[in-house]
Amino acid sequence: MKLLNPIQNHQDPNVVLCIPDQDVEFPELTICVPALNEELTIKDFIDWCHEGLRSAHIQGEILIIDSSNDRTAEIALSQGARVLKTPKRGLGRAYIDALPHIRGKFIILGDCDCTYDFRELKPFVERFKEGNEFIMGSRFHGYIEPGSMPPLHQYLGTPITTWILNKIYSSHFSDIHCGMRGITQKEFLRMDLRSQSWEYASEMVLKSVHMGLKTAEVPIRFLKDREGRLSHHKREGWFSPWKAAWINLRAMFIFGADFFLYKPGLVLLSLGSVLIFGLSLGPVHIGMITFSLYWMLLGLTLAVLGIQCLYMSILADLFFDFSGENAKKWLRRFSYDRMVLSSFIMGLIGITFITPLISHYLEYHYSLPTIDWASHLAVVGIFFIITSFMTFTFTLLLHATQVATRKPQ
């Protein structure tokens, strides 16, 4: 066994790469899998990987990211796998630690507990050869061995969270929690994973959508845990699956923030504008209902909330702009010179509409005895003034964001 000096090969001295005597020299594919005390299954898993590589007719390496305190690393090395020794810092962090040591053009991720059948790598390799950049395994389109998934996961948790993600992102995944998945090394680097724990799985799926990756699904076989082995969820207690579900939902909502902002913002702004401008000259009577100044104030509230949602959605869109096209689009639409001039004009219009109410206020010795047309027109003026200020400050923030995040050429 060869041991690479961790200081020379990695910025983190706690991460050590161990290379087996029979190492693969130029792998085209890397099987990258975390391990935590898996000495019961690791030998069979690596045997499955070798069989899968042979059947797929591809040169590949097996990289085990190991945080065990048992013989997992020793067994893996003896079977021809590379072992990256790391502290126990979470699933997502394991993949982040492994990324500098991945040599293959293609990467397949998964678990080494022999629940995912790594003897069947050929469909993944075929999808890669077809030009796909992200490949999800699907247990629901493949085979789920009876007893391998708790009913709560199989019939409730996974289908519901998959449905939620597809609705938020307009995607078409069938099994977003499947741990067996593939990605090209180029896109994995560009994806820049940040999640340290279970939510890495959702982050990968969500970023694949934001990045516009060419994506495919392949059916896979999902098998029961070996006799005598406890899954990580069972090791951590009954609450672990619920915790994993929560942090995955949190990732979906954070990475899909614009879903809760853009369309709701349009609806709020439209409803608010109808009330504001429809009542700008005075009350409107429709049957027994009178739409008065109070309805205008409701419209003002809705419209301001709508504008805020729209502007925040644009910023959220920029946070996950991997191609740079969204930034170009919004900077073009919100040209600094044009939007500052527009804000100034809207501010002047607002002041003009408020002026009659101010005149009435002064005329009646600092009081307004009645609500008349000037009051309605003033609400329109307030809307223009608020919109002017929000547009000006948003334009500043939009352009400041681009200056702050611009990468050197």
Backbone torsions as a table, in degrees:
resi	resn	phi	psi	omega
1	MET	NA	133.6	176.7
2	LYS	-99.5	143.4	179.6
3	LEU	-122.6	118.0	179.0
4	LEU	-81.1	142.1	177.5
5	ASN	-66.2	118.0	-174.6
6	PRO	-65.9	-28.9	-179.0
7	ILE	-70.7	-34.3	-179.5
8	GLN	-78.4	-24.2	-170.9
9	ASN	-114.5	-3.6	-179.4
10	HIS	-157.8	144.1	-179.8
11	GLN	-68.1	-25.1	-178.6
12	ASP	-96.4	113.7	-178.7
13	PRO	-67.8	-12.3	178.6
14	ASN	-81.7	-5.8	-178.2
15	VAL	-106.9	121.9	-175.9
16	VAL	-127.1	128.7	178.3
17	LEU	-97.1	124.9	177.1
18	CYS	-110.1	130.8	-175.1
19	ILE	-113.6	130.7	179.9
20	PRO	-71.8	163.1	178.6
21	ASP	-63.3	-40.0	178.7
22	GLN	-97.9	79.2	-175.5
23	ASP	-95.1	149.6	176.1
24	VAL	-82.6	130.6	-171.4
25	GLU	-81.7	-49.8	-176.7
26	PHE	-128.6	76.6	-177.6
27	PRO	-72.4	139.5	173.3
28	GLU	-90.7	-25.8	-178.0
29	LEU	-130.2	141.0	175.5
30	THR	-116.8	125.0	170.3
31	ILE	-92.0	111.2	-171.8
32	CYS	-114.7	113.3	-170.7
33	VAL	-140.4	128.7	174.2
34	PRO	-75.9	155.3	178.4
35	ALA	-142.8	138.5	175.0
36	LEU	-139.5	101.3	178.6
37	ASN	54.9	61.0	-178.0
38	GLU	-115.9	35.1	-177.6
39	GLU	-64.3	-20.2	178.6
40	LEU	-69.3	-32.0	-172.1
41	THR	-118.8	-12.2	-168.1
42	ILE	-63.0	-37.1	-179.6
43	LYS	-63.9	-49.5	179.7
44	ASP	-63.4	-38.1	179.5
45	PHE	-59.9	-46.9	-178.5
46	ILE	-67.2	-36.4	174.3
47	ASP	-60.7	-41.3	177.4
48	TRP	-62.0	-42.3	-179.6
49	CYS	-61.2	-45.4	178.8
50	HIS	-60.9	-41.7	179.0
51	GLU	-65.0	-41.3	178.9
52	GLY	-64.3	-39.1	177.8
53	LEU	-65.5	-41.0	178.3
54	ARG	-63.9	-43.8	-177.9
55	SER	-68.8	-26.1	179.0
56	ALA	-87.9	-6.7	179.1
57	HIS	56.1	53.0	-179.1
58	ILE	-141.0	143.2	177.1
59	GLN	-81.4	122.0	-175.7
60	GLY	-142.1	159.4	175.2
61	GLU	-115.3	157.1	176.4
62	ILE	-116.6	120.5	-178.6
63	LEU	-116.2	113.5	179.8
64	ILE	-101.3	121.3	175.7
65	ILE	-92.8	106.7	-166.4
66	ASP	-111.1	128.4	175.4
67	SER	-123.7	29.1	-172.2
68	SER	-83.7	162.8	169.3
69	ASN	-120.1	21.0	174.7
70	ASP	-117.1	-154.4	-174.2
71	ARG	-92.5	16.0	-176.8
72	THR	-55.5	-50.5	-177.3
73	ALA	-62.4	-43.1	-179.6
74	GLU	-61.0	-44.8	-179.6
75	ILE	-66.1	-44.0	-178.8
76	ALA	-59.9	-44.9	178.6
77	LEU	-62.2	-42.2	-179.5
78	SER	-64.7	-22.9	179.7
79	GLN	-92.9	2.9	175.2
80	GLY	97.0	13.6	179.5
81	ALA	-96.2	146.5	167.3
82	ARG	-74.4	146.5	-179.8
83	VAL	-127.8	124.4	175.5
84	LEU	-104.3	106.8	-179.3
85	LYS	-80.9	122.4	-179.3
86	THR	-135.9	158.1	170.9
87	PRO	-66.7	161.0	176.9
88	LYS	-77.3	105.6	-175.1
89	ARG	-133.5	12.0	177.9
90	GLY	108.7	155.8	-177.0
91	LEU	-62.9	-47.4	-179.1
92	GLY	-61.0	-41.6	179.8
93	ARG	-64.7	-33.3	178.5
94	ALA	-59.6	-43.7	179.4
95	TYR	-69.5	-35.2	176.8
96	ILE	-63.6	-42.6	178.1
97	ASP	-63.4	-34.4	-174.8
98	ALA	-77.5	-24.8	-169.9
99	LEU	-53.8	-42.8	179.8
100	PRO	-66.1	-15.9	-175.2
101	HIS	-104.3	3.3	179.0
102	ILE	-83.7	125.5	-176.5
103	ARG	-105.7	-20.0	-175.4
104	GLY	-75.0	148.8	175.0
105	LYS	-67.3	-33.8	177.9
106	PHE	-113.2	148.5	-178.7
107	ILE	-129.4	135.6	171.3
108	ILE	-120.6	127.3	-178.3
109	LEU	-106.5	160.7	177.5
110	GLY	171.1	-158.8	178.6
111	ASP	-116.6	152.2	-179.2
112	CYS	-103.4	25.8	-179.5
113	ASP	-94.8	8.5	179.8
114	CYS	64.2	27.1	170.3
115	THR	-90.8	-30.7	171.8
116	TYR	-96.6	134.0	-173.9
117	ASP	-86.6	94.2	-178.8
118	PHE	-78.2	3.8	170.9
119	ARG	-73.7	-16.0	-175.8
120	GLU	-109.6	66.4	178.5
121	LEU	-90.3	-16.5	-172.9
122	LYS	-56.4	-44.0	179.3
123	PRO	-60.5	-35.1	177.9
124	PHE	-66.2	-45.5	-179.1
125	VAL	-62.9	-40.6	178.8
126	GLU	-62.0	-42.1	178.4
127	ARG	-65.6	-38.3	175.9
128	PHE	-61.0	-45.6	-178.3
129	LYS	-63.4	-25.2	178.2
130	GLU	-79.0	-5.4	177.5
131	GLY	104.3	4.1	178.6
132	ASN	-72.1	144.5	-177.0
133	GLU	-104.6	-24.2	179.4
134	PHE	-138.0	127.3	-175.2
135	ILE	-128.4	120.3	178.2
136	MET	-99.4	133.9	168.2
137	GLY	-76.2	150.0	178.8
138	SER	-129.8	113.0	176.3
139	ARG	-71.9	-31.3	-176.4
140	PHE	-75.4	-24.5	174.4
141	HIS	-92.6	-6.1	180.0
142	GLY	-110.7	-120.2	-175.8
143	TYR	-134.8	129.6	175.3
144	ILE	-115.2	110.4	-178.5
145	GLU	-64.7	134.4	178.8
146	PRO	-52.9	130.7	-179.6
147	GLY	88.9	-3.4	-177.7
148	SER	-82.2	-28.0	178.0
149	MET	-122.4	132.2	173.7
150	PRO	-59.3	142.1	179.9
151	PRO	-53.5	-35.5	179.9
152	LEU	-60.9	-37.4	178.6
153	HIS	-74.9	-45.1	-171.3
154	GLN	-70.5	-39.2	-172.4
155	TYR	-107.6	-9.6	-178.1
156	LEU	-128.2	-65.7	-171.2
157	GLY	-58.9	-57.3	-176.5
158	THR	-66.9	-46.6	178.7
159	PRO	-60.7	-40.0	-177.0
160	ILE	-69.7	-47.1	-179.5
161	THR	-66.5	-33.5	175.2
162	THR	-64.5	-42.5	178.4
163	TRP	-62.3	-43.5	-179.9
164	ILE	-60.3	-47.1	-179.1
165	LEU	-62.4	-43.4	-180.0
166	ASN	-62.5	-36.3	179.0
167	LYS	-68.8	-42.8	-177.8
168	ILE	-67.9	-40.2	-171.2
169	TYR	-106.7	3.1	-178.3
170	SER	54.0	40.5	179.6
171	SER	-103.2	-178.8	-173.9
172	HIS	-137.9	39.8	178.1
173	PHE	-76.4	153.9	177.7
174	SER	-111.0	-12.9	-174.6
175	ASP	-159.6	80.2	-172.2
176	ILE	-72.7	-15.0	-178.1
177	HIS	-97.4	5.8	177.9
178	CYS	-65.5	126.4	-177.0
179	GLY	-80.2	-17.6	-179.6
180	MET	-90.0	114.1	-174.9
181	ARG	-154.1	161.4	-179.1
182	GLY	-129.2	152.0	178.1
183	ILE	-155.1	148.4	176.3
184	THR	-73.3	151.0	180.0
185	GLN	-60.9	-39.0	-179.4
186	LYS	-58.7	-46.6	-177.5
187	GLU	-75.9	-29.6	176.6
188	PHE	-64.5	-40.3	175.9
189	LEU	-64.8	-44.5	-178.1
190	ARG	-67.9	-27.0	-177.9
191	MET	-66.0	-30.6	175.3
192	ASP	53.4	64.5	-179.2
193	LEU	-57.8	139.5	178.4
194	ARG	-120.1	-25.2	-174.4
195	SER	-65.5	138.8	-178.5
196	GLN	-96.9	-18.8	-171.1
197	SER	-125.7	-146.4	-175.5
198	TRP	-58.1	-29.6	-173.2
199	GLU	-68.2	-6.7	177.2
200	TYR	-56.2	-34.7	-176.8
201	ALA	-62.2	-46.2	178.0
202	SER	-69.5	-38.5	179.0
203	GLU	-58.0	-41.8	179.1
204	MET	-61.7	-46.8	-178.7
205	VAL	-62.9	-46.0	-176.3
206	LEU	-66.3	-41.6	179.4
207	LYS	-69.5	-30.9	176.9
208	SER	-60.8	-34.7	177.5
209	VAL	-72.8	-47.4	179.2
210	HIS	-59.2	-36.1	-176.9
211	MET	-81.6	-10.8	-179.2
212	GLY	67.6	35.0	-178.5
213	LEU	-68.8	146.0	173.0
214	LYS	-72.5	116.8	-166.6
215	THR	-121.1	145.7	176.0
216	ALA	-139.4	161.9	173.1
217	GLU	-121.0	144.8	174.8
218	VAL	-129.7	139.7	177.0
219	PRO	-70.0	140.6	179.1
220	ILE	-132.4	167.3	176.2
221	ARG	-100.0	129.5	177.7
222	PHE	-115.4	123.9	-169.7
223	LEU	-115.1	163.3	179.7
224	LYS	-70.8	156.4	171.7
225	ASP	-62.2	146.6	176.4
226	ARG	-62.7	152.6	176.1
227	GLU	-58.7	127.7	179.1
228	GLY	92.5	-6.0	179.1
229	ARG	-103.3	137.4	174.8
230	LEU	-105.9	134.2	176.6
231	SER	-65.5	163.4	-179.3
232	HIS	-63.0	-35.2	177.4
233	HIS	-62.0	-44.1	-179.4
234	LYS	-68.5	-32.7	178.3
235	ARG	-65.1	-34.3	-175.6
236	GLU	-90.8	-5.0	176.1
237	GLY	107.4	171.6	-173.9
238	TRP	-62.9	-25.8	-175.6
239	PHE	-80.5	-14.2	-173.6
240	SER	-58.2	-46.1	179.1
241	PRO	-61.6	-37.1	179.1
242	TRP	-67.2	-38.5	177.6
243	LYS	-64.2	-43.3	179.1
244	ALA	-62.5	-40.9	179.1
245	ALA	-63.2	-41.7	-178.6
246	TRP	-64.4	-46.3	-177.4
247	ILE	-70.4	-27.5	174.6
248	ASN	-71.1	-40.3	176.0
249	LEU	-63.5	-39.6	177.8
250	ARG	-58.8	-43.1	178.4
251	ALA	-62.9	-42.0	178.8
252	MET	-58.3	-45.3	-176.4
253	PHE	-70.6	-38.9	-179.0
254	ILE	-67.5	-47.6	-178.3
255	PHE	-74.8	-14.5	178.5
256	GLY	-115.3	33.2	-175.8
257	ALA	-57.3	-34.7	-177.0
258	ASP	-65.8	-21.1	177.1
259	PHE	-62.3	-35.6	-178.0
260	PHE	-88.2	1.6	-174.1
261	LEU	-119.0	-50.1	-168.1
262	TYR	-68.0	-60.0	-178.4
263	LYS	-67.0	-43.8	173.8
264	PRO	-58.8	-36.8	177.9
265	GLY	-63.0	-41.9	177.4
266	LEU	-61.4	-42.4	-179.8
267	VAL	-63.9	-47.2	-179.2
268	LEU	-62.6	-43.6	-179.8
269	LEU	-64.9	-39.6	-179.9
270	SER	-66.1	-47.4	179.2
271	LEU	-62.5	-44.5	-179.9
272	GLY	-62.9	-41.2	-179.0
273	SER	-65.1	-38.6	178.1
274	VAL	-59.6	-44.9	-179.3
275	LEU	-69.1	-41.2	-177.8
276	ILE	-65.3	-54.1	-173.9
277	PHE	-79.8	-26.3	177.3
278	GLY	-69.5	-25.2	-178.7
279	LEU	-111.4	16.5	-173.3
280	SER	-66.2	-23.6	-178.9
281	LEU	-103.5	1.6	178.7
282	GLY	140.9	179.3	-178.6
283	PRO	-63.0	154.2	176.7
284	VAL	-124.9	133.1	-178.8
285	HIS	-109.4	124.5	175.9
286	ILE	-126.2	102.5	-175.4
287	GLY	63.3	-126.2	-178.9
288	MET	-89.4	-2.0	-176.4
289	ILE	-100.3	132.9	175.7
290	THR	-111.3	122.5	176.6
291	PHE	-96.5	111.1	-172.3
292	SER	-116.7	-161.8	-177.9
293	LEU	-60.0	-33.0	-179.2
294	TYR	-65.7	-35.3	175.0
295	TRP	-66.4	-35.0	175.9
296	MET	-62.7	-41.5	179.2
297	LEU	-65.3	-36.5	173.7
298	LEU	-62.6	-44.1	177.7
299	GLY	-60.7	-39.7	178.3
300	LEU	-61.7	-43.3	179.0
301	THR	-61.5	-46.9	-179.3
302	LEU	-63.3	-42.5	-177.7
303	ALA	-65.5	-42.6	179.6
304	VAL	-64.7	-42.4	176.0
305	LEU	-61.1	-39.6	179.8
306	GLY	-63.3	-44.7	178.7
307	ILE	-62.6	-42.4	179.3
308	GLN	-61.4	-43.4	178.5
309	CYS	-61.9	-43.7	-179.4
310	LEU	-62.3	-45.6	-178.2
311	TYR	-67.7	-38.8	177.2
312	MET	-67.2	-33.4	179.5
313	SER	-66.4	-34.6	177.6
314	ILE	-65.7	-42.0	177.5
315	LEU	-64.6	-41.1	177.6
316	ALA	-62.4	-35.8	178.2
317	ASP	-62.8	-35.1	-179.3
318	LEU	-73.4	-30.8	-177.5
319	PHE	-62.5	-29.6	-177.7
320	PHE	-117.6	37.4	-179.9
321	ASP	-95.5	91.9	-174.9
322	PHE	-81.6	-22.7	-177.3
323	SER	-94.4	-21.4	-176.3
324	GLY	88.6	-6.3	-177.8
325	GLU	-70.2	-38.3	179.4
326	ASN	-63.8	-40.2	178.6
327	ALA	-61.6	-44.9	179.0
328	LYS	-60.6	-41.7	-178.3
329	LYS	-62.4	-50.0	-175.8
330	TRP	-72.3	-34.6	177.2
331	LEU	-67.2	-33.1	177.1
332	ARG	-69.3	-42.6	-178.8
333	ARG	-72.2	-32.4	179.3
334	PHE	-110.1	56.2	175.8
335	SER	-54.9	133.8	-174.4
336	TYR	-57.0	-52.6	-176.6
337	ASP	-61.3	-45.7	-176.8
338	ARG	-65.2	-43.2	-175.6
339	MET	-73.6	-33.8	176.2
340	VAL	-65.6	-42.3	177.2
341	LEU	-63.7	-42.5	179.2
342	SER	-62.4	-40.8	178.9
343	SER	-62.8	-41.5	179.1
344	PHE	-62.7	-42.9	-179.8
345	ILE	-66.0	-42.5	178.7
346	MET	-62.3	-37.9	177.5
347	GLY	-62.8	-41.9	177.8
348	LEU	-64.5	-41.0	177.8
349	ILE	-61.4	-43.3	180.0
350	GLY	-61.3	-44.7	178.8
351	ILE	-62.5	-39.7	179.2
352	THR	-60.7	-42.3	-178.4
353	PHE	-71.9	-25.8	179.8
354	ILE	-83.4	-23.4	-174.3
355	THR	-54.0	-44.4	178.9
356	PRO	-58.5	-38.2	179.9
357	LEU	-67.6	-38.8	177.6
358	ILE	-63.5	-40.8	178.3
359	SER	-61.2	-44.5	178.1
360	HIS	-62.2	-39.5	-178.7
361	TYR	-62.5	-42.7	178.7
362	LEU	-71.3	-37.6	-178.1
363	GLU	-63.6	-37.3	-179.0
364	TYR	-95.0	27.8	174.1
365	HIS	57.7	56.6	174.0
366	TYR	62.5	40.7	173.8
367	SER	-151.9	160.4	178.2
368	LEU	-125.4	95.3	-175.3
369	PRO	-69.1	-24.8	-177.7
370	THR	-136.0	159.3	172.0
371	ILE	-100.0	116.5	-177.2
372	ASP	-129.9	-163.4	-176.6
373	TRP	-59.7	-32.1	-179.1
374	ALA	-65.3	-34.1	178.5
375	SER	-66.0	-43.4	179.1
376	HIS	-64.7	-43.1	-178.8
377	LEU	-65.7	-31.8	-179.9
378	ALA	-65.6	-34.3	177.9
379	VAL	-63.7	-39.9	175.3
380	VAL	-61.1	-42.3	178.8
381	GLY	-62.6	-41.5	178.2
382	ILE	-61.1	-40.4	179.0
383	PHE	-61.0	-43.4	179.7
384	PHE	-65.9	-39.1	-179.5
385	ILE	-66.6	-44.5	178.9
386	ILE	-63.2	-44.7	179.5
387	THR	-62.5	-38.6	178.3
388	SER	-60.0	-48.7	-178.1
389	PHE	-66.1	-44.4	-178.5
390	MET	-64.3	-39.5	179.8
391	THR	-67.4	-42.4	178.6
392	PHE	-61.7	-49.9	-178.2
393	THR	-67.5	-36.0	177.4
394	PHE	-64.6	-42.0	178.9
395	THR	-60.1	-43.1	176.7
396	LEU	-59.9	-46.6	-177.3
397	LEU	-65.9	-39.9	179.5
398	LEU	-59.9	-48.7	-178.6
399	HIS	-72.9	-32.9	176.3
400	ALA	-65.7	-37.8	178.4
401	THR	-61.0	-42.1	-179.8
402	GLN	-68.2	-36.4	176.8
403	VAL	-65.4	-42.5	-176.5
404	ALA	-69.2	-31.4	-175.0
405	THR	-103.2	0.5	-177.6
406	ARG	-66.6	130.0	179.9
407	LYS	-87.7	143.6	178.0
408	PRO	-64.4	142.7	-179.0
409	GLN	-79.2	NA	NA
